[in-house]
Amino acid sequence: MDEISNTVCSVIDSAELCRNTHPDREFAKEADKPSMRIYEHLQHLNTNTTLYNAIVKAESEGALLLEESRKAANNLRADFEKGGIHLPKDKLERVNQLNLAIAHLGRK
């Protein structure tokens, strides 16, 4: 999952570089669209209870044999929890809406 995240982030970084530095403003404006779509998808994944529960289960059952795996799972779980995964569904949806609104405003 960490490798997938790094790959996706490199795509976002490339689009952001274009968005912020390309001399053609129309081209830069278009670069914002895929970047934002990917961000929105990541936001959805970061609040996916199925993924979160799988990490918690793997940790609690001792399924992670390597120290590196345990650390990665711990970091992923902590990221989920920072995003409010533990909140009731309606509040979690509100957090998602606010995070997306913040991202949109930050881009403007």
N, CA, C and O atoms as a Tinker XYZ file with bonds, in Angstrom:
   432  protein
     1  N      0.826000   -1.198000    0.000000    73     2
     2  CA     0.000000    0.000000    0.000000    64     1     3
     3  C      0.865000    1.254000    0.000000    63     2     4     5
     4  O      0.515000    2.274000   -0.594000    81     3
     5  N      1.994000    1.153000    0.677000    73     3     6
     6  CA     2.890000    2.295000    0.737000    64     5     7
     7  C      3.433000    2.630000   -0.652000    63     6     8     9
     8  O      3.541000    3.802000   -1.013000    81     7
     9  N      3.773000    1.609000   -1.426000    73     7    10
    10  CA     4.270000    1.830000   -2.787000    64     9    11
    11  C      3.182000    2.441000   -3.668000    63    10    12    13
    12  O      3.451000    3.337000   -4.468000    81    11
    13  N      1.966000    1.954000   -3.516000    73    11    14
    14  CA     0.849000    2.516000   -4.292000    64    13    15
    15  C      0.674000    3.986000   -3.938000    63    14    16    17
    16  O      0.510000    4.833000   -4.815000    81    15
    17  N      0.711000    4.272000   -2.656000    73    15    18
    18  CA     0.565000    5.651000   -2.199000    64    17    19
    19  C      1.665000    6.533000   -2.772000    63    18    20    21
    20  O      1.395000    7.645000   -3.226000    81    19
    21  N      2.896000    6.048000   -2.754000    73    19    22
    22  CA     4.002000    6.831000   -3.298000    64    21    23
    23  C      3.825000    7.092000   -4.790000    63    22    24    25
    24  O      4.103000    8.192000   -5.269000    81    23
    25  N      3.363000    6.084000   -5.521000    73    23    26
    26  CA     3.149000    6.246000   -6.958000    64    25    27
    27  C      2.054000    7.260000   -7.228000    63    26    28    29
    28  O      2.213000    8.139000   -8.074000    81    27
    29  N      0.951000    7.144000   -6.520000    73    27    30
    30  CA    -0.158000    8.075000   -6.706000    64    29    31
    31  C      0.285000    9.495000   -6.352000    63    30    32    33
    32  O     -0.049000   10.451000   -7.053000    81    31
    33  N      1.030000    9.623000   -5.274000    73    31    34
    34  CA     1.506000   10.952000   -4.867000    64    33    35
    35  C      2.455000   11.545000   -5.903000    63    34    36    37
    36  O      2.476000   12.761000   -6.091000    81    35
    37  N      3.236000   10.710000   -6.576000    73    35    38
    38  CA     4.134000   11.237000   -7.608000    64    37    39
    39  C      3.325000   11.780000   -8.789000    63    38    40    41
    40  O      3.740000   12.746000   -9.429000    81    39
    41  N      2.181000   11.168000   -9.079000    73    39    42
    42  CA     1.303000   11.687000  -10.137000    64    41    43
    43  C      0.726000   13.036000   -9.711000    63    42    44    45
    44  O      0.696000   13.986000  -10.493000    81    43
    45  N      0.275000   13.103000   -8.482000    73    43    46
    46  CA    -0.263000   14.371000   -7.971000    64    45    47
    47  C      0.825000   15.435000   -7.981000    63    46    48    49
    48  O      0.577000   16.572000   -8.384000    81    47
    49  N      2.026000   15.078000   -7.543000    73    47    50
    50  CA     3.129000   16.043000   -7.518000    64    49    51
    51  C      3.431000   16.581000   -8.911000    63    50    52    53
    52  O      3.682000   17.775000   -9.075000    81    51
    53  N      3.408000   15.706000   -9.917000    73    51    54
    54  CA     3.657000   16.138000  -11.295000    64    53    55
    55  C      2.582000   17.105000  -11.772000    63    54    56    57
    56  O      2.881000   18.129000  -12.385000    81    55
    57  N      1.336000   16.772000  -11.486000    73    55    58
    58  CA     0.234000   17.653000  -11.880000    64    57    59
    59  C      0.324000   18.984000  -11.136000    63    58    60    61
    60  O      0.050000   20.037000  -11.712000    81    59
    61  N      0.702000   18.941000   -9.872000    73    59    62
    62  CA     0.844000   20.164000   -9.087000    64    61    63
    63  C      1.979000   21.041000   -9.615000    63    62    64    65
    64  O      1.857000   22.265000   -9.668000    81    63
    65  N      3.081000   20.402000  -10.004000    73    63    66
    66  CA     4.191000   21.158000  -10.578000    64    65    67
    67  C      3.727000   21.885000  -11.836000    63    66    68    69
    68  O      4.010000   23.069000  -12.024000    81    67
    69  N      3.023000   21.173000  -12.679000    73    67    70
    70  CA     2.495000   21.771000  -13.908000    64    69    71
    71  C      1.510000   22.893000  -13.573000    63    70    72    73
    72  O      1.560000   23.975000  -14.159000    81    71
    73  N      0.636000   22.623000  -12.644000    73    71    74
    74  CA    -0.389000   23.599000  -12.266000    64    73    75
    75  C      0.231000   24.892000  -11.755000    63    74    76    77
    76  O     -0.284000   25.981000  -12.010000    81    75
    77  N      1.328000   24.766000  -11.041000    73    75    78
    78  CA     1.933000   25.934000  -10.412000    64    77    79
    79  C      3.016000   26.627000  -11.239000    63    78    80    81
    80  O      3.387000   27.761000  -10.935000    81    79
    81  N      3.531000   25.962000  -12.287000    73    79    82
    82  CA     4.672000   26.550000  -12.986000    64    81    83
    83  C      4.514000   26.683000  -14.494000    63    82    84    85
    84  O      5.285000   27.412000  -15.118000    81    83
    85  N      3.557000   26.015000  -15.095000    73    83    86
    86  CA     3.444000   26.061000  -16.556000    64    85    87
    87  C      3.094000   27.482000  -17.004000    63    86    88    89
    88  O      2.199000   28.110000  -16.437000    81    87
    89  N      3.799000   27.990000  -18.023000    73    87    90
    90  CA     3.542000   29.367000  -18.463000    64    89    91
    91  C      2.172000   29.572000  -19.118000    63    90    92    93
    92  O      1.646000   30.685000  -19.112000    81    91
    93  N      1.595000   28.516000  -19.678000    73    91    94
    94  CA     0.264000   28.617000  -20.295000    64    93    95
    95  C     -0.771000   28.388000  -19.196000    63    94    96    97
    96  O     -0.927000   27.263000  -18.720000    81    95
    97  N     -1.473000   29.432000  -18.795000    73    95    98
    98  CA    -2.422000   29.349000  -17.676000    64    97    99
    99  C     -3.551000   28.359000  -17.957000    63    98   100   101
   100  O     -4.049000   27.718000  -17.032000    81    99
   101  N     -3.955000   28.228000  -19.205000    73    99   102
   102  CA    -5.013000   27.262000  -19.540000    64   101   103
   103  C     -4.518000   25.836000  -19.307000    63   102   104   105
   104  O     -5.250000   24.994000  -18.786000    81   103
   105  N     -3.279000   25.576000  -19.694000    73   103   106
   106  CA    -2.671000   24.265000  -19.478000    64   105   107
   107  C     -2.577000   23.987000  -17.973000    63   106   108   109
   108  O     -2.897000   22.893000  -17.509000    81   107
   109  N     -2.136000   24.990000  -17.229000    73   107   110
   110  CA    -2.012000   24.847000  -15.775000    64   109   111
   111  C     -3.377000   24.602000  -15.134000    63   110   112   113
   112  O     -3.502000   23.806000  -14.203000    81   111
   113  N     -4.388000   25.286000  -15.638000    73   111   114
   114  CA    -5.753000   25.109000  -15.116000    64   113   115
   115  C     -6.237000   23.678000  -15.337000    63   114   116   117
   116  O     -6.869000   23.088000  -14.461000    81   115
   117  N     -5.937000   23.127000  -16.510000    73   115   118
   118  CA    -6.345000   21.753000  -16.823000    64   117   119
   119  C     -5.606000   20.734000  -15.952000    63   118   120   121
   120  O     -6.153000   19.673000  -15.650000    81   119
   121  N     -4.381000   21.041000  -15.549000    73   119   122
   122  CA    -3.612000   20.130000  -14.696000    64   121   123
   123  C     -4.250000   19.989000  -13.322000    63   122   124   125
   124  O     -4.019000   19.000000  -12.625000    81   123
   125  N     -5.042000   20.960000  -12.935000    73   123   126
   126  CA    -5.705000   20.916000  -11.634000    64   125   127
   127  C     -6.767000   19.821000  -11.569000    63   126   128   129
   128  O     -6.996000   19.241000  -10.508000    81   127
   129  N     -7.406000   19.542000  -12.682000    73   127   130
   130  CA    -8.517000   18.584000  -12.689000    64   129   131
   131  C     -8.088000   17.170000  -12.283000    63   130   132   133
   132  O     -8.680000   16.610000  -11.361000    81   131
   133  N     -7.082000   16.568000  -12.935000    73   131   134
   134  CA    -6.710000   15.202000  -12.510000    64   133   135
   135  C     -6.119000   15.179000  -11.109000    63   134   136   137
   136  O     -6.316000   14.224000  -10.358000    81   135
   137  N     -5.403000   16.222000  -10.768000    73   135   138
   138  CA    -4.821000   16.288000   -9.428000    64   137   139
   139  C     -5.925000   16.268000   -8.370000    63   138   140   141
   140  O     -5.832000   15.539000   -7.383000    81   139
   141  N     -6.950000   17.059000   -8.578000    73   139   142
   142  CA    -8.049000   17.118000   -7.608000    64   141   143
   143  C     -8.839000   15.815000   -7.581000    63   142   144   145
   144  O     -9.268000   15.374000   -6.515000    81   143
   145  N     -9.034000   15.201000   -8.736000    73   143   146
   146  CA    -9.768000   13.919000   -8.769000    64   145   147
   147  C     -9.016000   12.849000   -7.991000    63   146   148   149
   148  O     -9.619000   12.065000   -7.258000    81   147
   149  N     -7.703000   12.819000   -8.153000    73   147   150
   150  CA    -6.905000   11.839000   -7.412000    64   149   151
   151  C     -6.958000   12.141000   -5.923000    63   150   152   153
   152  O     -7.093000   11.231000   -5.105000    81   151
   153  N     -6.853000   13.416000   -5.568000    73   151   154
   154  CA    -6.942000   13.800000   -4.156000    64   153   155
   155  C     -8.281000   13.350000   -3.566000    63   154   156   157
   156  O     -8.326000   12.816000   -2.458000    81   155
   157  N     -9.354000   13.564000   -4.298000    73   155   158
   158  CA   -10.676000   13.162000   -3.814000    64   157   159
   159  C    -10.754000   11.645000   -3.631000    63   158   160   161
   160  O    -11.333000   11.158000   -2.660000    81   159
   161  N    -10.169000   10.907000   -4.569000    73   159   162
   162  CA   -10.169000    9.449000   -4.449000    64   161   163
   163  C     -9.353000    9.015000   -3.232000    63   162   164   165
   164  O     -9.773000    8.124000   -2.494000    81   163
   165  N     -8.210000    9.625000   -3.020000    73   163   166
   166  CA    -7.394000    9.306000   -1.841000    64   165   167
   167  C     -8.147000    9.627000   -0.560000    63   166   168   169
   168  O     -8.066000    8.885000    0.419000    81   167
   169  N     -8.872000   10.723000   -0.570000    73   167   170
   170  CA    -9.669000   11.086000    0.608000    64   169   171
   171  C    -10.705000    9.997000    0.899000    63   170   172   173
   172  O    -10.956000    9.647000    2.052000    81   171
   173  N    -11.295000    9.477000   -0.169000    73   171   174
   174  CA   -12.265000    8.386000   -0.016000    64   173   175
   175  C    -11.584000    7.144000    0.575000    63   174   176   177
   176  O    -12.121000    6.512000    1.484000    81   175
   177  N    -10.403000    6.803000    0.056000    73   175   178
   178  CA    -9.681000    5.627000    0.572000    64   177   179
   179  C     -9.249000    5.825000    2.020000    63   178   180   181
   180  O     -9.256000    4.882000    2.811000    81   179
   181  N     -8.874000    7.050000    2.362000    73   179   182
   182  CA    -8.411000    7.331000    3.722000    64   181   183
   183  C     -9.516000    7.242000    4.765000    63   182   184   185
   184  O     -9.246000    7.251000    5.966000    81   183
   185  N    -10.756000    7.157000    4.306000    73   183   186
   186  CA   -11.877000    7.025000    5.239000    64   185   187
   187  C    -12.670000    5.745000    4.974000    63   186   188   189
   188  O    -13.847000    5.646000    5.321000    81   187
   189  N    -12.013000    4.784000    4.361000    73   187   190
   190  CA   -12.653000    3.516000    4.040000    64   189   191
   191  C    -12.556000    2.588000    5.254000    63   190   192   193
   192  O    -11.470000    2.140000    5.619000    81   191
   193  N    -13.692000    2.310000    5.864000    73   191   194
   194  CA   -13.688000    1.501000    7.085000    64   193   195
   195  C    -13.262000    0.062000    6.826000    63   194   196   197
   196  O    -12.702000   -0.579000    7.716000    81   195
   197  N    -13.515000   -0.460000    5.631000    73   195   198
   198  CA   -13.095000   -1.830000    5.315000    64   197   199
   199  C    -11.571000   -1.932000    5.355000    63   198   200   201
   200  O    -11.023000   -2.873000    5.929000    81   199
   201  N    -10.892000   -0.964000    4.747000    73   199   202
   202  CA    -9.428000   -0.953000    4.777000    64   201   203
   203  C     -8.918000   -0.787000    6.212000    63   202   204   205
   204  O     -8.002000   -1.486000    6.645000    81   203
   205  N     -9.519000    0.137000    6.923000    73   203   206
   206  CA    -9.107000    0.391000    8.315000    64   205   207
   207  C     -9.288000   -0.863000    9.165000    63   206   208   209
   208  O     -8.388000   -1.247000    9.911000    81   207
   209  N    -10.447000   -1.498000    9.051000    73   207   210
   210  CA   -10.716000   -2.704000    9.848000    64   209   211
   211  C     -9.759000   -3.840000    9.504000    63   210   212   213
   212  O     -9.382000   -4.619000   10.379000    81   211
   213  N     -9.367000   -3.938000    8.240000    73   211   214
   214  CA    -8.409000   -4.974000    7.835000    64   213   215
   215  C     -7.052000   -4.739000    8.488000    63   214   216   217
   216  O     -6.389000   -5.688000    8.906000    81   215
   217  N     -6.642000   -3.489000    8.576000    73   215   218
   218  CA    -5.368000   -3.169000    9.233000    64   217   219
   219  C     -5.441000   -3.486000   10.719000    63   218   220   221
   220  O     -4.532000   -4.103000   11.274000    81   219
   221  N     -6.514000   -3.067000   11.355000    73   219   222
   222  CA    -6.678000   -3.335000   12.788000    64   221   223
   223  C     -6.688000   -4.844000   13.048000    63   222   224   225
   224  O     -6.065000   -5.319000   13.997000    81   223
   225  N     -7.393000   -5.587000   12.206000    73   223   226
   226  CA    -7.465000   -7.041000   12.364000    64   225   227
   227  C     -6.084000   -7.676000   12.183000    63   226   228   229
   228  O     -5.690000   -8.531000   12.976000    81   227
   229  N     -5.362000   -7.273000   11.167000    73   227   230
   230  CA    -4.027000   -7.830000   10.926000    64   229   231
   231  C     -3.102000   -7.540000   12.106000    63   230   232   233
   232  O     -2.315000   -8.395000   12.511000    81   231
   233  N     -3.202000   -6.340000   12.650000    73   231   234
   234  CA    -2.380000   -5.997000   13.817000    64   233   235
   235  C     -2.776000   -6.824000   15.037000    63   234   236   237
   236  O     -1.912000   -7.360000   15.731000    81   235
   237  N     -4.058000   -6.927000   15.297000    73   235   238
   238  CA    -4.511000   -7.598000   16.511000    64   237   239
   239  C     -4.319000   -9.109000   16.470000    63   238   240   241
   240  O     -4.156000   -9.742000   17.513000    81   239
   241  N     -4.336000   -9.692000   15.271000    73   239   242
   242  CA    -4.167000  -11.141000   15.143000    64   241   243
   243  C     -2.710000  -11.554000   14.969000    63   242   244   245
   244  O     -2.412000  -12.743000   14.854000    81   243
   245  N     -1.805000  -10.582000   14.949000    73   243   246
   246  CA    -0.396000  -10.900000   14.795000    64   245   247
   247  C     -0.044000  -11.425000   13.412000    63   246   248   249
   248  O      0.902000  -12.197000   13.256000    81   247
   249  N     -0.805000  -11.007000   12.411000    73   247   250
   250  CA    -0.593000  -11.503000   11.048000    64   249   251
   251  C      0.606000  -10.855000   10.356000    63   250   252   253
   252  O      1.044000  -11.310000    9.299000    81   251
   253  N      1.127000   -9.800000   10.956000    73   251   254
   254  CA     2.241000   -9.074000   10.349000    64   253   255
   255  C      3.538000   -9.587000   10.956000    63   254   256   257
   256  O      3.874000   -9.265000   12.096000    81   255
   257  N      4.257000  -10.383000   10.189000    73   255   258
   258  CA     5.422000  -11.083000   10.718000    64   257   259
   259  C      6.687000  -10.234000   10.730000    63   258   260   261
   260  O      7.525000  -10.393000   11.617000    81   259
   261  N      6.836000   -9.350000    9.774000    73   259   262
   262  CA     8.043000   -8.534000    9.695000    64   261   263
   263  C      7.853000   -7.215000   10.439000    63   262   264   265
   264  O      6.768000   -6.633000   10.443000    81   263
   265  N      8.922000   -6.765000   11.061000    73   263   266
   266  CA     8.874000   -5.487000   11.777000    64   265   267
   267  C      8.485000   -4.351000   10.820000    63   266   268   269
   268  O      7.733000   -3.447000   11.186000    81   267
   269  N      8.997000   -4.413000    9.620000    73   267   270
   270  CA     8.663000   -3.396000    8.618000    64   269   271
   271  C      7.156000   -3.391000    8.342000    63   270   272   273
   272  O      6.562000   -2.321000    8.204000    81   271
   273  N      6.544000   -4.549000    8.260000    73   271   274
   274  CA     5.098000   -4.653000    8.023000    64   273   275
   275  C      4.323000   -4.086000    9.202000    63   274   276   277
   276  O      3.330000   -3.381000    9.025000    81   275
   277  N      4.783000   -4.399000   10.399000    73   275   278
   278  CA     4.112000   -3.879000   11.593000    64   277   279
   279  C      4.176000   -2.359000   11.646000    63   278   280   281
   280  O      3.194000   -1.703000   11.992000    81   279
   281  N      5.335000   -1.800000   11.304000    73   279   282
   282  CA     5.483000   -0.339000   11.315000    64   281   283
   283  C      4.605000    0.303000   10.247000    63   282   284   285
   284  O      3.958000    1.319000   10.497000    81   283
   285  N      4.584000   -0.289000    9.063000    73   283   286
   286  CA     3.762000    0.252000    7.979000    64   285   287
   287  C      2.281000    0.224000    8.365000    63   286   288   289
   288  O      1.560000    1.197000    8.143000    81   287
   289  N      1.836000   -0.884000    8.937000    73   287   290
   290  CA     0.434000   -0.999000    9.353000    64   289   291
   291  C      0.119000    0.007000   10.456000    63   290   292   293
   292  O     -0.944000    0.627000   10.455000    81   291
   293  N      1.035000    0.163000   11.380000    73   291   294
   294  CA     0.837000    1.119000   12.467000    64   293   295
   295  C      0.708000    2.537000   11.916000    63   294   296   297
   296  O     -0.152000    3.301000   12.353000    81   295
   297  N      1.566000    2.885000   10.956000    73   295   298
   298  CA     1.500000    4.218000   10.349000    64   297   299
   299  C      0.206000    4.419000    9.575000    63   298   300   301
   300  O     -0.408000    5.484000    9.643000    81   299
   301  N     -0.209000    3.390000    8.838000    73   299   302
   302  CA    -1.471000    3.483000    8.100000    64   301   303
   303  C     -2.656000    3.653000    9.049000    63   302   304   305
   304  O     -3.538000    4.483000    8.825000    81   303
   305  N     -2.656000    2.848000   10.115000    73   303   306
   306  CA    -3.746000    2.952000   11.087000    64   305   307
   307  C     -3.789000    4.346000   11.699000    63   306   308   309
   308  O     -4.861000    4.935000   11.845000    81   307
   309  N     -2.620000    4.871000   12.057000    73   307   310
   310  CA    -2.554000    6.209000   12.649000    64   309   311
   311  C     -3.070000    7.266000   11.658000    63   310   312   313
   312  O     -3.768000    8.198000   12.057000    81   311
   313  N     -2.732000    7.125000   10.383000    73   311   314
   314  CA    -3.235000    8.062000    9.369000    64   313   315
   315  C     -4.755000    7.998000    9.258000    63   314   316   317
   316  O     -5.423000    9.027000    9.167000    81   315
   317  N     -5.292000    6.784000    9.267000    73   315   318
   318  CA    -6.745000    6.630000    9.240000    64   317   319
   319  C     -7.372000    7.339000   10.440000    63   318   320   321
   320  O     -8.369000    8.049000   10.304000    81   319
   321  N     -6.784000    7.140000   11.596000    73   319   322
   322  CA    -7.357000    7.701000   12.824000    64   321   323
   323  C     -7.232000    9.218000   12.859000    63   322   324   325
   324  O     -8.114000    9.892000   13.391000    81   323
   325  N     -6.158000    9.770000   12.304000    73   323   326
   326  CA    -6.027000   11.225000   12.216000    64   325   327
   327  C     -7.122000   11.800000   11.327000    63   326   328   329
   328  O     -7.578000   12.923000   11.539000    81   327
   329  N     -7.542000   11.023000   10.330000    73   327   330
   330  CA    -8.593000   11.466000    9.410000    64   329   331
   331  C     -9.997000   11.316000    9.957000    63   330   332   333
   332  O    -10.962000   11.694000    9.292000    81   331
   333  N    -10.130000   10.772000   11.158000    73   331   334
   334  CA   -11.446000   10.683000   11.797000    64   333   335
   335  C    -12.203000    9.402000   11.525000    63   334   336   337
   336  O    -13.426000    9.377000   11.657000    81   335
   337  N    -11.515000    8.336000   11.149000    73   335   338
   338  CA   -12.172000    7.068000   10.819000    64   337   339
   339  C    -13.036000    6.549000   11.976000    63   338   340   341
   340  O    -13.989000    5.798000   11.765000    81   339
   341  N    -12.692000    6.953000   13.173000    73   339   342
   342  CA   -13.399000    6.489000   14.370000    64   341   343
   343  C    -14.725000    7.230000   14.616000    63   342   344   345
   344  O    -15.508000    6.834000   15.479000    81   343
   345  N    -14.967000    8.286000   13.866000    73   343   346
   346  CA   -16.172000    9.092000   14.077000    64   345   347
   347  C    -17.417000    8.399000   13.539000    63   346   348   349
   348  O    -17.321000    7.539000   12.664000    81   347
   349  N    -18.582000    8.768000   14.058000    73   347   350
   350  CA   -19.825000    8.251000   13.470000    64   349   351
   351  C    -19.895000    8.645000   11.995000    63   350   352   353
   352  O    -19.291000    9.635000   11.581000    81   351
   353  N    -20.624000    7.877000   11.220000    73   351   354
   354  CA   -20.657000    8.042000    9.762000    64   353   355
   355  C    -20.986000    9.471000    9.339000    63   354   356   357
   356  O    -20.325000   10.014000    8.454000    81   355
   357  N    -21.984000   10.085000    9.947000    73   355   358
   358  CA   -22.372000   11.439000    9.540000    64   357   359
   359  C    -21.259000   12.450000    9.818000    63   358   360   361
   360  O    -21.042000   13.364000    9.022000    81   359
   361  N    -20.565000   12.295000   10.924000    73   359   362
   362  CA   -19.473000   13.217000   11.242000    64   361   363
   363  C    -18.260000   12.963000   10.345000    63   362   364   365
   364  O    -17.561000   13.900000    9.958000    81   363
   365  N    -18.017000   11.704000   10.021000    73   363   366
   366  CA   -16.923000   11.379000    9.124000    64   365   367
   367  C    -17.183000   11.975000    7.735000    63   366   368   369
   368  O    -16.269000   12.504000    7.103000    81   367
   369  N    -18.415000   11.888000    7.272000    73   367   370
   370  CA   -18.769000   12.494000    5.986000    64   369   371
   371  C    -18.569000   14.004000    6.028000    63   370   372   373
   372  O    -18.123000   14.602000    5.049000    81   371
   373  N    -18.895000   14.614000    7.150000    73   371   374
   374  CA   -18.698000   16.072000    7.302000    64   373   375
   375  C    -17.211000   16.413000    7.277000    63   374   376   377
   376  O    -16.815000   17.403000    6.661000    81   375
   377  N    -16.395000   15.613000    7.932000    73   375   378
   378  CA   -14.942000   15.818000    7.900000    64   377   379
   379  C    -14.441000   15.729000    6.464000    63   378   380   381
   380  O    -13.620000   16.543000    6.043000    81   379
   381  N    -14.929000   14.744000    5.708000    73   379   382
   382  CA   -14.548000   14.597000    4.300000    64   381   383
   383  C    -14.929000   15.839000    3.498000    63   382   384   385
   384  O    -14.128000   16.355000    2.718000    81   383
   385  N    -16.143000   16.307000    3.696000    73   383   386
   386  CA   -16.597000   17.501000    2.975000    64   385   387
   387  C    -15.709000   18.698000    3.300000    63   386   388   389
   388  O    -15.328000   19.458000    2.410000    81   387
   389  N    -15.385000   18.859000    4.574000    73   387   390
   390  CA   -14.545000   19.980000    4.977000    64   389   391
   391  C    -13.134000   19.864000    4.403000    63   390   392   393
   392  O    -12.561000   20.855000    3.951000    81   391
   393  N    -12.574000   18.645000    4.421000    73   391   394
   394  CA   -11.236000   18.452000    3.866000    64   393   395
   395  C    -11.202000   18.767000    2.374000    63   394   396   397
   396  O    -10.249000   19.377000    1.887000    81   395
   397  N    -12.226000   18.358000    1.656000    73   395   398
   398  CA   -12.289000   18.651000    0.221000    64   397   399
   399  C    -12.471000   20.147000   -0.025000    63   398   400   401
   400  O    -11.869000   20.705000   -0.942000    81   399
   401  N    -13.289000   20.787000    0.784000    73   399   402
   402  CA   -13.482000   22.236000    0.648000    64   401   403
   403  C    -12.167000   22.970000    0.922000    63   402   404   405
   404  O    -11.828000   23.925000    0.223000    81   403
   405  N    -11.441000   22.531000    1.926000    73   403   406
   406  CA   -10.135000   23.128000    2.240000    64   405   407
   407  C     -9.178000   22.947000    1.059000    63   406   408   409
   408  O     -8.459000   23.877000    0.694000    81   407
   409  N     -9.170000   21.765000    0.471000    73   407   410
   410  CA    -8.294000   21.509000   -0.675000    64   409   411
   411  C     -8.655000   22.416000   -1.847000    63   410   412   413
   412  O     -7.772000   22.980000   -2.493000    81   411
   413  N     -9.944000   22.554000   -2.120000    73   411   414
   414  CA   -10.378000   23.430000   -3.219000    64   413   415
   415  C     -9.989000   24.885000   -2.956000    63   414   416   417
   416  O     -9.505000   25.577000   -3.851000    81   415
   417  N    -10.202000   25.337000   -1.730000    73   415   418
   418  CA    -9.852000   26.725000   -1.400000    64   417   419
   419  C     -8.342000   26.937000   -1.460000    63   418   420   421
   420  O     -7.872000   27.982000   -1.908000    81   419
   421  N     -7.599000   25.955000   -1.012000    73   419   422
   422  CA    -6.140000   26.063000   -1.050000    64   421   423
   423  C     -5.615000   26.185000   -2.459000    63   422   424   425
   424  O     -4.603000   26.847000   -2.687000    81   423
   425  N     -6.276000   25.565000   -3.400000    73   423   426
   426  CA    -5.848000   25.622000   -4.793000    64   425   427
   427  C     -6.152000   26.980000   -5.414000    63   426   428   429
   428  O     -5.464000   27.417000   -6.337000    81   427
   429  N     -7.176000   27.637000   -4.906000    73   427   430
   430  CA    -7.551000   28.957000   -5.452000    64   429   431
   431  C     -6.591000   30.000000   -4.938000    63   430   432
   432  O     -6.722000   31.177000   -5.272000    81   431
